[in-house]
Amino acid sequence: MKKIHSFLFFFFIISVIKLSAQDLVLDSLQKALQKAQSDSAKLKLRHAIGEQAMIFRIGYWDSIRIDAKRLSIKKTEGDALNNMAYIYQNQGNIEKAIEFNKKSLELQSSIGNKEGLAQSYNNIGTILNDQGNIREALEYFHKSLKIREEMNDAPGLATSLNNLGMVYQDQGDTTKALEYFEKSIGYYEKVGDKEGLGYPLSNIGFIYSSNGQNEKALDYYKRSLIVREEAGDLKGIAHCYNNIGSVLDHQGHVQEALEFYKKSYQLLNSIGDKDGISLSTRNIGECYRLQKNLKEALIYAQIASDVSREIGYPENINRAEELLSNIYLDMGQYKQSLEHYKQFVIYRDSTKNEETKKASLKKQLQYEFEKKEEMLSAEQEKRDALNKEELKQQKIITGFSIAGGVLVLIMLALAYRGYRIKRKANDDLYDKNVEIETQKHIVEEKNKEIVDSINYAQRIQHALLAGDKILQENFKEHFVLFKPKDIVSGDFYWATETGNYFYLAVCDSTGHGVPGAFMSLLNISYLNEAITERGIIKPNEILNHVRNRLIESVSIDGAKDGMDGILLCIEKGSGVVTYSAAHNAPMFVKDNSLLKLECDKMPVGHGERTDSFNLYSVQAEKGTTLYLSTDGYADQFGGDKGKKLKSKHLQEKLFEISSKPLNVQKDILNDFIEEWRGDLAQVDDICIVGIRF
């Protein structure tokens, strides 16, 4: 702790020096304002003073807006509207913030001011994200990013990339989040924006903190605090105090964490940042609760709840209500605890609404899903008939269980009656405890139903993957390394035969988990349709067909869902292999060397390019080995420094083991990736197929 305090004191001195330099700039601007003659010159100087001094007063910027409108200086009027929206947002007046952002957006659009448009899109996206409206937030952030890319606006690109990273972080996609944050850091460093640089550094720290890597998290939070102290960014400094407190809290240093949370709250309160106030007061309340100081804990928890509801951010309300429920539970006030727990459940479900994470399913996908369900149901009926005797025994056991349950209920009823006679005063408390347990049971049952449904979906998906029989008939030596990130997978491997042709596909559908699995089923159905129903033979024409079908069914509203992948066609007896590849390239081992073959840099789905996929061919001689892989293996974080493995290292590993039997290669690859990731989570689905001719 002494080291941290010395560190803060050093950068406090630097901040004082920087603020003194800012004062000199302000003095020169104010002197120039006193000498200015024309109204337009005065307006320009007032605008510059407001930006330099970071004036957070609605009245100041409203006067600039009125004068700019009178003088028909629309760019300055739009900037004033943007600043007013930002102040309203910090004050918690979200309705006003959206209103003024949209006014600015309309004005900037009328004069074609791309810089102002990008800023307004970004501001609206930030508010929508805080409100939990993820779909629209992404839409506005991408609009802002597109304009800034057209302008080659490095500072703007840094901001947009950081905001997109935050959205993906909130949705649990840490791989994409880290990718956007790293890009954002590069742009901030390029333009020397230390105030902005603090944001992606803190966000990366938060990811490491969430993964339990406290030392790494603290390192990034310290780096963020350094640049924010140098920039004199009070809001950023306050958030760094809060983040450092969070790490200390996780490490069990509650008192030290409380000190940092209080520093954060004092700074945030001084600048009126209500979003930050709601978070810091909630953390202070939690520390007091852990210290058994329930009176102070309740005061700060109530502040957090009131401010969160004022600004209307569901995640903030959710966390405040959870804390209030826990405090009242510790105080023995079960009625109040239950009421706040109900609010916690409502807002928790709101923030985790699956509709923000999934694309809508199309009729064709539903048809395929239901058809597979019917097949599995028929198989289940056969198994039920064979296990009839076992079911009878199960019924007997169930009967005894019910009888035992009834006996237990009778005993509980008698005990409850006796309890009521002896302790009437505690009647209401008992009822509330039962209600809480009932709600807990309901939640547990719902979770079980969800997991059971996903496991059932896994059976359906596996039924559509290439079976070992068809692979064994066509390749005496082969392996399949298939490791879904979740129970079901967006990656898939698939095979079929028609006439003298054998087809093998290894693909990566958009997303992973349940959304990715739905996309994989849809992609498999379109591959089947192209080959078996339409009679298309060439792999490039098959991928063209699948892309067209995806655009017709999934991308009507502009969604870019589809897949990357490799599709092989092997003409039996000829040794000729033709293929087409979208983003992922096959790897070929021949004559003691590994070659990465060609591929098209476009997806099978809605993208910037719509030209036909290329058809490639290779001559597969006896003894040559071909590898097909998605990007999940190469994208896995791990090693001593927690970095990506990358495709180069995968290629080196494949070449190193290429002379070994393929079943041995599979075990080596599996052991290597598990050792590489260590304690880190698997970030994506993994699929590698190896075949030897």
N, C-alpha and C positions, 0 to 999 in steps of 0.2 A: 504493500500500500504506500510506503514511503516513496518508492520509485515512481508510482503513478502521480502522487501529489507534486513531486519535483518536476515531473514532465509537464503537468498542467500549469505550474507557475511559470516555467520557461516560455511556454507559448502564450501565456497571458501577457508577458512583457512584449513579445513580438506583436501581438494584437494591438497593444497600446500604441506602439510605434506606427503601425499601419493606419490606425484611426487618426493619428496626428497628420499623416500624409493626406488622408481623405479630407481632413479639415482645411488644409491649404487649398485643395482643389475647390472646395465649397466656397471658401472666402473669395477666390478669384471669380467664380461664377456669380456670386452675389454683388461684387463690385461692378462686374460687367452689366448686370441687370439694372443697377442704379444709373448707369450711363446710357443704356439703350434708349433709342428714340422711337422706333416704329413698334406698333403692336405685335407684328409677327416676330420681330427679334426678341421682344420681351417674352412672348409665348414660348419660343424655342429655349430661352435660358431658364424659364420656370420649369419646363419639362425636364431639362438636364439636371437642375437642382433636385427635383423630386426623385429622379432615378439615382443620383449620386448619394443623396442623404437617405435613400430608402424610406421615404415618407409614407406612413401607413395611416393616412387620414382621408376618408371619403370626400370631405369637403374640399380639400386641396385639389384632388384630381377632377372633381366635378367642375370646379371653376375653370380648370384647363380645358375640359371637354366643351363647356359652354362657349369659351372664347374661340376655341378651334373651329367649332361649328359656325360661329358668327363670321370668322375670317375665311371659311371654306377650306381649312387645312385638314383634310379628311384623315391623313395618316396619323397626325397627332391626336385627332379625335378618337381614332380607333385604338391608339396606344393607351389613352386615358381610360377608355372603356375596359380594356384588358386589365389594367391595374386596379380599377374599381372592383372588377369581378374577383381578382385575386384577394383583395382585402376582405370582401364579403365572405369568400370561402374560408379564410382564416378566422373570421369572426363567427363562423358557424351558420351564416345565413345562406344556405346552399341554394335556395330558390332564387334569391337575388343574384348569386354568383352565376347560375346558369343563364338567367335573363340577360345580364350584361355581357357574358361571353358570346351569346347568340347575336346580340346587337353589334358587337365588335366583328363577329364573323360576317354578318351581312354587309357591314360597311367596308371591310377589307376586300370582300369579294367584288363590290361595286367598283373599286378603284384598281383591282388587280394586284393588290399588295400581297405577294406570296409569303413574305416573311411574317406579316401579321396574320394571314390565314393559317399558316402552320402553327403559330403560337396559340391561336384560338382553338384549333382542332385539338392541340395537346392539352389545353386547360380543361376543355369539356371532357376529354377522355379520362383525365385524372379524377374528376368528380364522379363520373359514371363508374369507374373502377372502385372508388371508395364506397359507392352505394351498392356494390355487388352486381352491377349490370355489366358483366364481363364481355358479352357479345358486342354491345354497342361501344364499349370502351376500346376494344381491339380495333374496331372499325375506324374510330376517330384517331387513334394512335397511328394506324397504318396510313391514313390520309396525310397526317402531319409528316410522317417519315418520307412518304413519296415526294412531297413538295420540297423537303429539305435535301433529298437526294438530287432532285432536278437542279436546285440552286447550288449544290455542293457546299451547303451550309454546315461546316464542321461543328460549331457550337450547338446548333439546332439538332443535328444528327445525334450528338452525344446525349442530349436530353431525351429525344424520342426513343433511342435504343435502351436507355435506362428504364424508361416507363414501360416499354414492352417487356423487358426482363422482369419487372415487378409483377406484371399480369401473369406471366407464365410461372413465376415463383409462387404466387397465390394459388394457382391451380395445381401445384405439386410437380410441375415439369421442371425440375432443377437443372436438367441438361440444357434446355433451351434458355433458361434464365441465366445460367452462368455464361453461355455463349453471348447473349445480348449485353450482359454487364461488362464482360471483357472488351467487347467492341466499344462500348460507351467510354470505358477508361482510356482507351487509345485515342479517341477523339478529344476528350477533355484534356489529356496531356499534350496533345498536338497544339491546342489553342491556348494552353496555360491557364485554364479556368479552374482554379483551386477550389472555389466554392462549389462548383458543379461536381468536381472530382470526388468530393466527399460522399455523394449519394451512392454511386455504384460500389465504392469501397465498403460502405456500411451494409449495403444489400448483400454483398458476398459474405461479409461477416455474419449476417443473419442466417444464411444458408448453412455455414459451418456450425453455427450455434445450434441450429435445428437438428443437425446430424450428431450432436454431442461432441464435436471437435472444438472444445472451449478455447484451447490455446491459439489455434488458427483464427477463431472468431475474434479473440481479444486483439490479435495482431492487426487484423483488418480494421477493427474499430479504432485502434490507436492511430493507424495511418489516416483514417478519415478525420479524426480529431485534429491531427497535425495540420492538414490542409484547411480545415474549417476555422481553426484559430488564426492561421495566417491570413485568411480571407475576411476575418471579422464577422463570420456568419453565425449570428446568435442562435437562430433556429436550428442550424446544423449542429452547433456545439451542444445545445440542449438535448438533441436526439442522440448524440454520441454518449453523453453522460448516461442517458437512459439505457442505451445498448450495453455499455460497460457494466452498469448496474445489473442488467439481466444476466450477463455471464457470471458475475460474482454470486448472484442469487442461485444460479444453477450449481455452482461449486460449493454452496452451503455457507458462504460468507454473508449472512443476512444483514448484519449491521452495516458492513461496508457498502453493500448494495443499496441499502436504505439511504445512505449519505449521498450516493450518486443520483438516485431517483429524486431526492429533494432538490439537489442542484438543478436538475433538469426541469422540475416543476417551477422553480423560482424564475428561471430564464423564460420558459414558455408563457408563464403568467404575465411577465413584464411586456411581452410582445403580443399577447392576446391570441396565441395559437391554440384554438380550442381542440383541434384534433390531437395535438401533442399533449394538451392538458388532460384529456380523457384517458390517454394511455399511461402517463406518468402517475396520475393519482390512483389509477387502478393498481399499479405496481407498488406504490407506497402502502396502499391498503393491504395488499397481500403480505408485505413484509411485517406490518404491524400484527396481522393475523397469526403469522408464524411465531411471532414473539409473545403471543397471547394477550396483546394489548388491543382487545376487541373494541373498546370505545373509540380509539383513534382509527382503527381499521374501518369501522362503520362510517365515520365522518368522510374519509377519503373515498371509500367505495361509493358513497351516495353522490359525491361530487362527480366521480367518473360516470356514473349512470345518468345524472342530470345533463351533463355536457354532451355525452354521447347521443342522448335522445334529442337534444337541441340541434345538433348538426345532422342527425339522421343516418349515421353510419352503422349498418347491421353488425359488423364484426366487433366494433367497439362496444355496442350495446350488449352483445352476446357475452363478452368477457366480463363486463361490469356486473351483469346479472348473475353470472356464475359465482363471482366473488361474494356478492350480497347473500346469495343462498348459503354459501359455506359459512359466512360469518354468523348468520342467524342460526344455522345448525349448531355451531360451536357454542352459541349463547343459550341453546335449549329452547329457542323460539321457533318451533317446528312449523307453525302455520305460515309465518312470514317466509321461512326458508322454502317451503313448498311453492308459494306464490312466485318467488323469484326464480326457482328452478324451472317452473313452467315457462316463464319468459325466456330463460336461457335456452330451453329446448326449441322454442319457436324461432328465435333468431339464429341458433346454430343450424337448424334445418334450412333457413333462408340463405345463409352464407355458403352452404354446401349443396345448393340446388343442382342436381345433375343435369338440368336442362341447359346450364351454362357450359357444360363440358362436352355434350354429345351433339352430333348432327342428327337431324331427323331421319328415321329409317324409311326406305322406299318400299313400295308394294312388292317388288320382285324379291327383295331380301326377306320380307315377311313370308312370302310363298315358300322360299327355299328352307327357311327355318322351320315352318310348320310341317313341311314334307318330311324333314329329317326327324322331327318329333314323332310323327306317325310311325316311322320305321322303328325308332327306338322303343315306342310304346308296344309295338307288336312283339319285339324281342323280349321285352319285360314280361308280357303275358305268358310267353313260353316258359320263361324262368319261374314265373309264379306257379305254373302248373306242375313243374318238376319239384318245387319246394312246398307242396301243399301240406305235407305232414309237419314240416317245420313251422308253417304258419299256424297250424292247430296248436302246437306247443306254445307258440308265442301268444296265442289268444288266452291260453290257460294262465300263463305268466302275467299277462295284462290284467286278467280278471282278478288274480290275487293282488296285483298292484293297486287296482281300483278299490278293492275291498280294504286293503291296508290304508289307502288314502282316505276312504270314507271313515274308517276307524280313527285315523289321525284327526280328521276334521271334527268328529264327534268329541274327541278329547279336547281339542282346541276350543270348541264351543262351550263345553262345560267349564274349562279353565277361564274362558272369557267371561262367562256368567258369574263365576265366583269372584273374578277380578273386579267386575262392575259393582258387586255388592260391597266389597271392601274399599274400593277406591273410585267412587263416582266422580270425584273431582278431576281424575285423569282420563275420563271417557273420551273427550274430544282429541286429546293427544294421541291416544291409542289408534283412533280411526285414521288420523293423519299419517301415522307411521305405516299403517296397512296400505294406505293409498300410495305412499312413496314406493313401497316395495312392489306394489302392483305395476306402477309406471316403469320401474326398473325391469320387471319381468317382461313387460310389453316390448321395451327397447331391445332386450336380449333376444326375444323371439323374432323381432323384425330383422335384426342383424343376421340371425341364423337363416331366415328365409332368403335373404339377399345372397349369402354365401352359398346356400344350396342351389339357388337359381344359376349362379355363375358356374358352379361345378357341373351342373347339367348342361350348360352351354359349352363347357369344355368337352364333354362327351360328343356333342354334336359336331364341334369343330374338328376333333380328332378323327371322326368318321369320314371327313372330307379330305384329309391329308393323304399323301401318297403312302400306301401300305407297303410293308416290307416285302410282301409277295411279289408285287409288280416290279419293285426295284431289283429283287434277287433274280427274277426271270431275265432281266435285261443286263444286269451287271453282277458278275460273280463276286467282285470286290466293290464295296461301297460303305459309306458311313453317313449318318445324319446326326448332327449335334443341334438339338432343338431345345432352347431354354427360354420359355416365356418369362417376361418380367413379372407378370401377375398370373392368375390362374389360367386365363385365356390370352391369346396372342394376336397381334397385328401381323407378325411374320407368319409365312406359311410355305410349305413345300408341297408340290402337287405334280401328279403324273397321269398320263393317259396314253392309250394306243389306238391307232386307227389305220387299217390297211397295213402297209409296210413301214409306217412311221411311228416312232416313239417320242413323246413330248415330256419334258421335265422342266418345271418352273420353280424358282426360289425367289420369293417376293417379300417386300416390306410395305404393308398397307399403312395409310395415314393413321397415327395414333397407336396406342397399345392398350392392354386391358380390354374391357368390354367394348368400347367404341372401336378399337382396332380390330377386334374379333368380328364385329358386324361387317366392317369394311372388307376383311379377308374373305368372308362368306360371299359377299357381293362380287368381289373380284374373281373368285373361283367359279361362280355361276356364269360369269361373262366369258371366261376362258372356255368352259364347257360348251357354252352356246356357240362360240366362234368355230370350234373344232368339230363337235359332234352334230350340231344342228345346221350350221352354215357351210360346213365342209371346207373351211379355209385351211390351207396347208402351210404357207410360209409364215414363220414366226413374226416378221415385221408387220404383215397384214393382220395377223391375229391381235397384236398389241394395238394396231390402229383401230380395229373393231372395238376392243375393250375400252379404249380411250373415248371413242364416240359414245358408247353406251353409258359410261360414267358421266360424261358431260350432259347427256340428255336426262339422266335420272337423278344425279347427285348435285351437279353444279349449276342448276337452273338459277339459283340465287347468288351465284358467283363463288360458291365454296370451292376450294382447291383440294378436295379429297380425292384420293386415288391410290397409286402405289408406285414404288420403284422396284425394279426386279430384272431377272434374266429368264428368258424362255429358250430352251434348246429343242431342236428337232433332229433326231438321229434316224437316218435312213438305214434300215437293217441290212447288214451284209456288205454295205459299201464303204463304211468307215468315214463317210462324209457327215460332218456336223454343221448344221446351220443354226444361227441364233440371232436374237435381237436383245438389246439390253438398254434399260432406262436407268441412268445414273450409276448403277452397280455393274462392275465389269467382271467377267469370268477370269480365272487365273489358270494357266496351263503349264504343266511341268513336262518338259520333253528335252532329251539330250542333256541331262544334268543342268538344266537352267529353268527358271520360272519366268513366265511371260504374263504380264497383265494385258489382256486383250482389249479391244476397242469397245466403246459404249456411247450411247447418245446422252447428252447432258440435258435431258428433259424428262418429266414424269409421265406416267400413264394416267392422264387426267387433265384437268384444266390447268394450263400454264401459259407462259409467254410465247412459246413456240407451238405451232400446230402442224408443222410439216411431217411427212411420213417418217416412221422409224426406218433406220437402215437395216439391211440384211447382211450379216457377216457369215463367213464360213471358215472352218478349220478342218484339216485332215487328221483324224484321230487314229494313230497307229497303235499296234498292240504294245501295252506297257505304259502308255502315256496316262497321266492323271490330270483330271479337270476338277477345279474347285469353284463352287458357286456360294456366294455369301451375301448376307445383308450387312448393314452398317453397324448393328448392335454390338458385335464383338470388338470392333476397332474403336467405338465411341465410349467404351467402359472406362470410368475413372478408377485410378488405383496406383499401385507402386508406392515408393517412398514419398513422393511429392504430391500424390493425389491428382495426377494429370491423366489425360486421355491416352489410351494405348496407341491409337492411330493405325491407319491401314498399312503403313510402311512396316511396322513391327509385326503385324499379322502376316504379311507376305514373307518376311524373313523367317518367321516361325514355321509357316507351311513348307518353305523350301528346305528348312533344316530337318523336318520329319518326313519329307515326301517319299523317301526310300523304304519307310517302314510299312508293315501291313496296315490297311485302312482302319480296321477295328482298333488297332493300337493307337493310330493317329487321333482318333476320336477321344480316347481317354487322356492322351497327352494335352490336347487342346482344352478339354474340360478342366483338368487339374491346373493348367497354366492360368486360365482366366479366373478361377476361384482364388488362386494364390495372389494374382494381380490385384483384384478388388479388395481383398482382405475384409475389413469391417465395413467398407462402404456398401451402400445399396446398389443393386443392379439397376442401371439407368434406362435400359431399353431391352426389347426382345432380341434374342440371339438365334440365328439360324445359319449353319454352314453345312453344305452337302459336298462330299467328295466321291468321285467315281473313277474307276480305273478300267481302261479299255483292254 
